[in-house]
């Protein structure tokens, strides 16, 4: 294809199926869309040890995905942890990123309290399994409107988390805990950027995401109404339309 493909990077502790609406959306017809599972998630079958996980390692895995398809450049769309990995791609492999879409994410590293929470969740996963992680995370991942009116989305997200392999959960938590601060690089990003936020996101609040967009030269900002941290699943039509509007300007 003459246009670069769109590489979707999923959130923790989900898998590639969180992008299922965008992969078939008519709004994105004509674009080659790729949504791989990250190591330790979904179809990734080998349970790597915890020290095999880092934002750098995830980014190298994705470069291998692109290389295997003979793709030189991609529009990269990352949500939450996927956004942290996108920052790592920009840091390590900027030439492979044609444009960046930062969804429901942030540039700042974990605070000391957040690091302790990651350790506690890893211990919880090892003790009680993925279902306990779902119980802990679900109230934070989805908007109040989603809980009130979209029971099927709540059930879908729970199912995705509960099937996540525990080694992958623990490894991802280590990578999240130890990720670098990407704030200093915001002003030096030179590719087109869309920052996409949910208006009821408890994890990456919209105000902080708008501030991040202001720090990136020329970045666009889009707010998805009645969406929490998982806008592509909670409001798929609106999210896909926002993505389509952005990538249309890149042709």
NUSEKE-821267 format. One record per residue (C-alpha): residue in one letter; residue number from 1; x, y, z. Coordinates in Angstrom, 2 decimals, decimal comma, padded with zeros to 5 digits. Each point is the difference from the previous one (the first is absolute). Example, Ala and Ser with C-alpha at 12.3 -4.5 7.8 and 13.67 -1.06 7.14 Angstrom:
<pts>
<pt type="A" seq="1" px="012,30" py="-004,50" pz="007,80"/>
<pt type="S" seq="2" px="001,37" py="003,44" pz="-000,66"/>
</pts>
This chain:
<pts>
<pt type="X" seq="1" px="000,00" py="000,00" pz="000,00"/>
<pt type="X" seq="2" px="001,15" py="003,57" pz="-000,66"/>
<pt type="X" seq="3" px="-001,17" py="001,13" pz="003,44"/>
<pt type="X" seq="4" px="001,83" py="-001,29" pz="003,09"/>
<pt type="X" seq="5" px="-001,86" py="-002,62" pz="002,04"/>
<pt type="X" seq="6" px="-001,44" py="000,68" pz="003,45"/>
<pt type="X" seq="7" px="001,62" py="-001,98" pz="002,82"/>
<pt type="X" seq="8" px="-002,24" py="-000,28" pz="003,06"/>
<pt type="X" seq="9" px="001,63" py="-000,67" pz="003,40"/>
<pt type="X" seq="10" px="-002,33" py="-001,28" pz="002,69"/>
<pt type="X" seq="11" px="-000,30" py="000,91" pz="003,67"/>
<pt type="X" seq="12" px="000,81" py="-001,95" pz="003,18"/>
<pt type="X" seq="13" px="-001,29" py="-002,56" pz="000,89"/>
<pt type="X" seq="14" px="-001,92" py="-000,42" pz="-003,25"/>
<pt type="X" seq="15" px="000,89" py="-001,44" pz="-003,40"/>
<pt type="X" seq="16" px="-000,41" py="000,83" pz="-003,67"/>
<pt type="X" seq="17" px="-003,76" py="-000,60" pz="000,11"/>
<pt type="X" seq="18" px="-000,50" py="003,37" pz="001,70"/>
<pt type="X" seq="19" px="000,45" py="001,48" pz="-003,50"/>
<pt type="X" seq="20" px="-002,61" py="-002,26" pz="-001,59"/>
<pt type="X" seq="21" px="-002,30" py="002,85" pz="-000,99"/>
<pt type="X" seq="22" px="002,78" py="002,03" pz="-001,60"/>
<pt type="X" seq="23" px="001,26" py="-003,02" pz="-001,95"/>
<pt type="X" seq="24" px="-003,31" py="-000,25" pz="-001,86"/>
<pt type="X" seq="25" px="-001,17" py="003,62" pz="000,13"/>
<pt type="X" seq="26" px="-001,27" py="001,38" pz="-003,35"/>
<pt type="X" seq="27" px="001,43" py="003,36" pz="001,07"/>
<pt type="X" seq="28" px="003,50" py="-001,51" pz="-000,32"/>
<pt type="X" seq="29" px="-000,66" py="-001,96" pz="-003,18"/>
<pt type="X" seq="30" px="002,92" py="000,13" pz="-002,38"/>
<pt type="X" seq="31" px="002,60" py="-000,02" pz="002,75"/>
<pt type="X" seq="32" px="002,03" py="-003,10" pz="000,77"/>
<pt type="X" seq="33" px="-000,63" py="-000,54" pz="003,71"/>
<pt type="X" seq="34" px="002,29" py="-002,13" pz="002,18"/>
<pt type="X" seq="35" px="-000,72" py="-000,86" pz="003,64"/>
<pt type="X" seq="36" px="002,45" py="-002,52" pz="001,46"/>
<pt type="X" seq="37" px="-000,06" py="-001,48" pz="003,48"/>
<pt type="X" seq="38" px="002,82" py="001,26" pz="002,19"/>
<pt type="X" seq="39" px="002,29" py="-002,51" pz="001,69"/>
<pt type="X" seq="40" px="-001,80" py="-001,79" pz="002,80"/>
<pt type="X" seq="41" px="-003,47" py="000,87" pz="-001,32"/>
<pt type="X" seq="42" px="-002,57" py="-001,66" pz="-002,23"/>
<pt type="X" seq="43" px="001,56" py="-002,42" pz="-002,45"/>
<pt type="X" seq="44" px="003,54" py="000,50" pz="001,33"/>
<pt type="X" seq="45" px="000,49" py="-003,58" pz="001,10"/>
<pt type="X" seq="46" px="003,36" py="-000,02" pz="001,79"/>
<pt type="X" seq="47" px="-000,14" py="001,24" pz="003,63"/>
<pt type="X" seq="48" px="003,16" py="002,14" pz="000,19"/>
<pt type="X" seq="49" px="001,64" py="000,68" pz="003,39"/>
<pt type="X" seq="50" px="-000,82" py="003,37" pz="001,61"/>
<pt type="X" seq="51" px="003,36" py="001,54" pz="-000,94"/>
<pt type="X" seq="52" px="-000,82" py="-000,56" pz="-003,70"/>
<pt type="X" seq="53" px="-002,53" py="002,85" pz="000,13"/>
<pt type="X" seq="54" px="000,74" py="003,68" pz="-000,50"/>
<pt type="X" seq="55" px="-001,22" py="002,81" pz="-002,21"/>
<pt type="X" seq="56" px="003,21" py="-000,38" pz="-001,99"/>
<pt type="X" seq="57" px="-000,60" py="-003,73" pz="-000,48"/>
<pt type="X" seq="58" px="-003,60" py="000,56" pz="-001,07"/>
<pt type="X" seq="59" px="001,17" py="002,59" pz="-002,53"/>
<pt type="X" seq="60" px="002,58" py="-002,37" pz="-001,46"/>
<pt type="X" seq="61" px="-002,67" py="-002,69" pz="-000,32"/>
<pt type="X" seq="62" px="-002,12" py="002,42" pz="-002,03"/>
<pt type="X" seq="63" px="002,90" py="000,93" pz="-002,25"/>
<pt type="X" seq="64" px="000,30" py="-003,72" pz="-000,73"/>
<pt type="X" seq="65" px="-003,72" py="-000,05" pz="-000,85"/>
<pt type="X" seq="66" px="000,56" py="002,79" pz="-002,51"/>
<pt type="X" seq="67" px="003,14" py="-001,61" pz="-001,39"/>
<pt type="X" seq="68" px="-001,78" py="-003,32" pz="-000,51"/>
<pt type="X" seq="69" px="-002,54" py="001,83" pz="-002,18"/>
<pt type="X" seq="70" px="002,66" py="002,05" pz="-001,82"/>
<pt type="X" seq="71" px="-001,52" py="003,21" pz="001,39"/>
<pt type="X" seq="72" px="002,40" py="002,91" pz="000,24"/>
<pt type="X" seq="73" px="-002,36" py="002,51" pz="001,64"/>
<pt type="X" seq="74" px="-003,35" py="-000,19" pz="001,77"/>
<pt type="X" seq="75" px="-002,51" py="002,29" pz="001,59"/>
<pt type="X" seq="76" px="000,20" py="-001,24" pz="003,58"/>
<pt type="X" seq="77" px="-003,01" py="000,14" pz="002,32"/>
<pt type="X" seq="78" px="000,60" py="-000,97" pz="003,63"/>
<pt type="X" seq="79" px="-002,42" py="000,01" pz="002,92"/>
<pt type="X" seq="80" px="001,13" py="000,30" pz="003,62"/>
<pt type="X" seq="81" px="002,97" py="-002,41" pz="000,22"/>
<pt type="X" seq="82" px="-000,11" py="000,02" pz="-003,79"/>
<pt type="X" seq="83" px="000,66" py="003,73" pz="000,18"/>
<pt type="X" seq="84" px="003,02" py="-000,58" pz="002,24"/>
<pt type="X" seq="85" px="001,31" py="-002,45" pz="-002,58"/>
<pt type="X" seq="86" px="-000,65" py="002,54" pz="-002,75"/>
<pt type="X" seq="87" px="002,15" py="002,51" pz="001,88"/>
<pt type="X" seq="88" px="002,73" py="-002,67" pz="000,11"/>
<pt type="X" seq="89" px="-000,30" py="-000,51" pz="-003,77"/>
<pt type="X" seq="90" px="000,40" py="003,75" pz="-000,48"/>
<pt type="X" seq="91" px="003,02" py="-000,09" pz="002,29"/>
<pt type="X" seq="92" px="001,71" py="-003,00" pz="-001,57"/>
<pt type="X" seq="93" px="-001,42" py="-000,29" pz="-003,54"/>
<pt type="X" seq="94" px="-001,39" py="003,40" pz="-000,95"/>
<pt type="X" seq="95" px="000,50" py="-000,71" pz="-003,70"/>
<pt type="X" seq="96" px="-002,52" py="-002,83" pz="000,14"/>
<pt type="X" seq="97" px="-002,83" py="002,27" pz="001,24"/>
<pt type="X" seq="98" px="-001,79" py="001,96" pz="-002,73"/>
<pt type="X" seq="99" px="-002,48" py="001,49" pz="002,50"/>
<pt type="X" seq="100" px="-001,00" py="-000,65" pz="003,61"/>
<pt type="X" seq="101" px="-003,41" py="-000,41" pz="001,61"/>
<pt type="X" seq="102" px="000,19" py="000,15" pz="003,80"/>
<pt type="X" seq="103" px="-003,23" py="-001,37" pz="001,50"/>
<pt type="X" seq="104" px="-000,92" py="000,13" pz="003,69"/>
<pt type="X" seq="105" px="003,63" py="000,20" pz="001,09"/>
<pt type="X" seq="106" px="002,54" py="002,28" pz="001,64"/>
<pt type="X" seq="107" px="003,66" py="000,94" pz="-000,32"/>
<pt type="X" seq="108" px="000,84" py="000,05" pz="003,71"/>
<pt type="X" seq="109" px="001,53" py="-002,99" pz="001,83"/>
<pt type="X" seq="110" px="-001,50" py="-001,79" pz="002,98"/>
<pt type="X" seq="111" px="000,12" py="001,83" pz="003,32"/>
<pt type="X" seq="112" px="001,40" py="-001,84" pz="003,03"/>
<pt type="X" seq="113" px="-003,57" py="-000,82" pz="001,09"/>
<pt type="X" seq="114" px="-000,86" py="-001,28" pz="-003,47"/>
<pt type="X" seq="115" px="003,10" py="-002,21" pz="000,01"/>
<pt type="X" seq="116" px="-001,12" py="-001,53" pz="003,29"/>
<pt type="X" seq="117" px="-003,45" py="-000,59" pz="-001,50"/>
<pt type="X" seq="118" px="001,60" py="-001,82" pz="-002,98"/>
<pt type="X" seq="119" px="001,88" py="-002,28" pz="002,39"/>
<pt type="X" seq="120" px="-003,16" py="-000,67" pz="001,98"/>
<pt type="X" seq="121" px="-001,97" py="-000,85" pz="-003,14"/>
<pt type="X" seq="122" px="002,76" py="-002,35" pz="-001,18"/>
<pt type="X" seq="123" px="-000,18" py="-001,79" pz="003,35"/>
<pt type="X" seq="124" px="-003,78" py="-000,14" pz="-000,29"/>
<pt type="X" seq="125" px="000,22" py="-001,53" pz="-003,49"/>
<pt type="X" seq="126" px="002,46" py="-002,63" pz="001,16"/>
<pt type="X" seq="127" px="-002,11" py="-000,87" pz="003,04"/>
<pt type="X" seq="128" px="-003,56" py="000,17" pz="-001,36"/>
<pt type="X" seq="129" px="000,29" py="000,08" pz="-003,78"/>
<pt type="X" seq="130" px="-001,26" py="002,21" pz="-002,80"/>
<pt type="X" seq="131" px="-003,57" py="000,11" pz="001,34"/>
<pt type="X" seq="132" px="001,18" py="001,90" pz="003,07"/>
<pt type="X" seq="133" px="001,79" py="002,47" pz="-002,27"/>
<pt type="X" seq="134" px="-003,22" py="000,52" pz="-001,95"/>
<pt type="X" seq="135" px="-001,89" py="000,67" pz="003,23"/>
<pt type="X" seq="136" px="002,59" py="002,61" pz="000,97"/>
<pt type="X" seq="137" px="000,31" py="001,77" pz="-003,34"/>
<pt type="X" seq="138" px="-003,49" py="000,00" pz="-001,50"/>
<pt type="X" seq="139" px="-001,36" py="002,88" pz="002,12"/>
<pt type="X" seq="140" px="002,85" py="002,21" pz="-001,28"/>
<pt type="X" seq="141" px="000,04" py="-001,04" pz="-003,64"/>
<pt type="X" seq="142" px="-003,51" py="000,90" pz="-001,11"/>
<pt type="X" seq="143" px="-002,11" py="003,13" pz="000,22"/>
<pt type="X" seq="144" px="-003,01" py="000,35" pz="002,24"/>
<pt type="X" seq="145" px="-002,17" py="000,17" pz="-003,12"/>
<pt type="X" seq="146" px="001,41" py="-003,31" pz="-001,24"/>
<pt type="X" seq="147" px="-000,74" py="-001,71" pz="003,30"/>
<pt type="X" seq="148" px="-003,53" py="001,40" pz="-000,05"/>
<pt type="X" seq="149" px="-000,97" py="-000,73" pz="-003,60"/>
<pt type="X" seq="150" px="002,44" py="-002,46" pz="-001,63"/>
<pt type="X" seq="151" px="000,02" py="-003,20" pz="002,00"/>
<pt type="X" seq="152" px="001,34" py="-001,89" pz="-003,02"/>
<pt type="X" seq="153" px="003,12" py="002,18" pz="-000,10"/>
<pt type="X" seq="154" px="000,59" py="-000,52" pz="003,72"/>
<pt type="X" seq="155" px="-000,33" py="-003,76" pz="-000,50"/>
<pt type="X" seq="156" px="002,30" py="000,04" pz="-003,03"/>
<pt type="X" seq="157" px="002,77" py="001,88" pz="001,81"/>
<pt type="X" seq="158" px="-000,28" py="-002,33" pz="002,99"/>
<pt type="X" seq="159" px="000,27" py="-003,03" pz="-002,29"/>
<pt type="X" seq="160" px="003,10" py="001,37" pz="-001,74"/>
<pt type="X" seq="161" px="001,75" py="000,67" pz="003,31"/>
<pt type="X" seq="162" px="-000,96" py="-003,34" pz="001,53"/>
<pt type="X" seq="163" px="001,56" py="-001,92" pz="-002,88"/>
<pt type="X" seq="164" px="003,28" py="001,92" pz="000,24"/>
<pt type="X" seq="165" px="002,93" py="-002,28" pz="000,99"/>
<pt type="X" seq="166" px="001,27" py="000,80" pz="003,48"/>
<pt type="X" seq="167" px="003,69" py="000,07" pz="-001,08"/>
<pt type="X" seq="168" px="-000,90" py="002,61" pz="-002,59"/>
<pt type="X" seq="169" px="-001,89" py="002,06" pz="002,58"/>
<pt type="X" seq="170" px="002,91" py="-000,09" pz="002,43"/>
<pt type="X" seq="171" px="002,55" py="000,81" pz="-002,69"/>
<pt type="X" seq="172" px="-002,08" py="002,90" pz="-001,32"/>
<pt type="X" seq="173" px="-000,39" py="001,42" pz="003,51"/>
<pt type="X" seq="174" px="003,77" py="-000,03" pz="000,37"/>
<pt type="X" seq="175" px="000,37" py="001,80" pz="-003,34"/>
<pt type="X" seq="176" px="-002,63" py="002,57" pz="000,97"/>
<pt type="X" seq="177" px="001,63" py="000,59" pz="003,38"/>
<pt type="X" seq="178" px="003,46" py="000,56" pz="-001,49"/>
<pt type="X" seq="179" px="-000,92" py="001,96" pz="-003,14"/>
<pt type="X" seq="180" px="001,99" py="003,17" pz="-000,70"/>
<pt type="X" seq="181" px="-001,30" py="003,54" pz="000,21"/>
<pt type="X" seq="182" px="-001,02" py="001,06" pz="-003,51"/>
<pt type="X" seq="183" px="-000,86" py="003,59" pz="000,94"/>
<pt type="X" seq="184" px="003,42" py="001,42" pz="-001,06"/>
<pt type="X" seq="185" px="-000,45" py="-001,33" pz="-003,55"/>
<pt type="X" seq="186" px="-003,41" py="001,55" pz="-000,68"/>
<pt type="X" seq="187" px="001,36" py="003,24" pz="-001,43"/>
<pt type="X" seq="188" px="002,31" py="-001,83" pz="-002,39"/>
<pt type="X" seq="189" px="-002,62" py="-002,21" pz="-001,69"/>
<pt type="X" seq="190" px="-000,05" py="000,93" pz="-003,69"/>
<pt type="X" seq="191" px="-002,61" py="-002,35" pz="-001,46"/>
<pt type="X" seq="192" px="-003,74" py="000,78" pz="-000,18"/>
<pt type="X" seq="193" px="-001,68" py="-000,87" pz="003,30"/>
<pt type="X" seq="194" px="-003,59" py="-000,53" pz="001,10"/>
<pt type="X" seq="195" px="-000,67" py="-000,10" pz="003,74"/>
<pt type="X" seq="196" px="-003,33" py="-001,71" pz="000,70"/>
<pt type="X" seq="197" px="-001,63" py="000,06" pz="003,45"/>
<pt type="X" seq="198" px="-003,14" py="-001,31" pz="001,67"/>
<pt type="X" seq="199" px="-001,97" py="002,63" pz="001,90"/>
<pt type="X" seq="200" px="-000,45" py="-002,32" pz="003,02"/>
<pt type="X" seq="201" px="003,42" py="-001,65" pz="000,10"/>
<pt type="X" seq="202" px="001,14" py="-000,57" pz="003,59"/>
<pt type="X" seq="203" px="003,44" py="-001,33" pz="-000,97"/>
<pt type="X" seq="204" px="001,08" py="002,54" pz="-002,63"/>
<pt type="X" seq="205" px="-002,29" py="002,99" pz="000,62"/>
<pt type="X" seq="206" px="-000,91" py="002,14" pz="-002,99"/>
<pt type="X" seq="207" px="001,44" py="003,19" pz="001,50"/>
<pt type="X" seq="208" px="003,44" py="-001,58" pz="000,30"/>
<pt type="X" seq="209" px="-000,19" py="-001,37" pz="-003,52"/>
<pt type="X" seq="210" px="-000,93" py="003,42" pz="-001,36"/>
<pt type="X" seq="211" px="003,00" py="001,46" pz="001,82"/>
<pt type="X" seq="212" px="002,17" py="-002,70" pz="-001,58"/>
<pt type="X" seq="213" px="-001,36" py="000,88" pz="-003,44"/>
<pt type="X" seq="214" px="000,92" py="003,65" pz="000,53"/>
<pt type="X" seq="215" px="003,59" py="-001,04" pz="000,72"/>
<pt type="X" seq="216" px="000,32" py="-001,87" pz="-003,33"/>
<pt type="X" seq="217" px="000,58" py="002,33" pz="-002,99"/>
<pt type="X" seq="218" px="-003,04" py="000,06" pz="-002,28"/>
<pt type="X" seq="219" px="-001,84" py="-002,81" pz="001,82"/>
<pt type="X" seq="220" px="-003,75" py="-000,35" pz="-000,43"/>
<pt type="X" seq="221" px="-002,29" py="-000,79" pz="002,93"/>
<pt type="X" seq="222" px="-003,30" py="-001,89" pz="-000,10"/>
<pt type="X" seq="223" px="-002,36" py="-000,66" pz="002,91"/>
<pt type="X" seq="224" px="-002,29" py="-003,04" pz="-000,10"/>
<pt type="X" seq="225" px="-003,23" py="000,60" pz="001,95"/>
<pt type="X" seq="226" px="-001,34" py="-002,56" pz="002,50"/>
<pt type="X" seq="227" px="003,21" py="-002,02" pz="-000,18"/>
<pt type="X" seq="228" px="002,38" py="-001,11" pz="002,71"/>
<pt type="X" seq="229" px="003,45" py="-001,53" pz="-000,46"/>
<pt type="X" seq="230" px="-001,03" py="-002,35" pz="-002,82"/>
<pt type="X" seq="231" px="-001,57" py="002,39" pz="-002,52"/>
<pt type="X" seq="232" px="000,40" py="-002,37" pz="-003,01"/>
<pt type="X" seq="233" px="-002,25" py="-002,57" pz="001,72"/>
<pt type="X" seq="234" px="-002,33" py="002,39" pz="001,82"/>
<pt type="X" seq="235" px="-000,66" py="002,38" pz="-002,90"/>
<pt type="X" seq="236" px="001,28" py="-001,84" pz="-003,09"/>
<pt type="X" seq="237" px="-001,78" py="002,05" pz="-002,67"/>
<pt type="X" seq="238" px="001,09" py="003,36" pz="001,38"/>
<pt type="X" seq="239" px="003,53" py="-001,24" pz="000,62"/>
<pt type="X" seq="240" px="000,35" py="-001,49" pz="-003,49"/>
<pt type="X" seq="241" px="-001,30" py="003,24" pz="-001,54"/>
<pt type="X" seq="242" px="002,60" py="002,03" pz="001,92"/>
<pt type="X" seq="243" px="002,75" py="-002,35" pz="-001,18"/>
<pt type="X" seq="244" px="-001,27" py="000,15" pz="-003,59"/>
<pt type="X" seq="245" px="-000,06" py="003,80" pz="000,01"/>
<pt type="X" seq="246" px="003,61" py="000,08" pz="001,17"/>
<pt type="X" seq="247" px="001,44" py="-002,60" pz="-002,36"/>
<pt type="X" seq="248" px="-001,88" py="001,50" pz="-002,98"/>
<pt type="X" seq="249" px="002,27" py="003,01" pz="000,31"/>
<pt type="X" seq="250" px="003,08" py="-002,20" pz="-000,35"/>
<pt type="X" seq="251" px="-000,68" py="-001,36" pz="-003,48"/>
</pts>
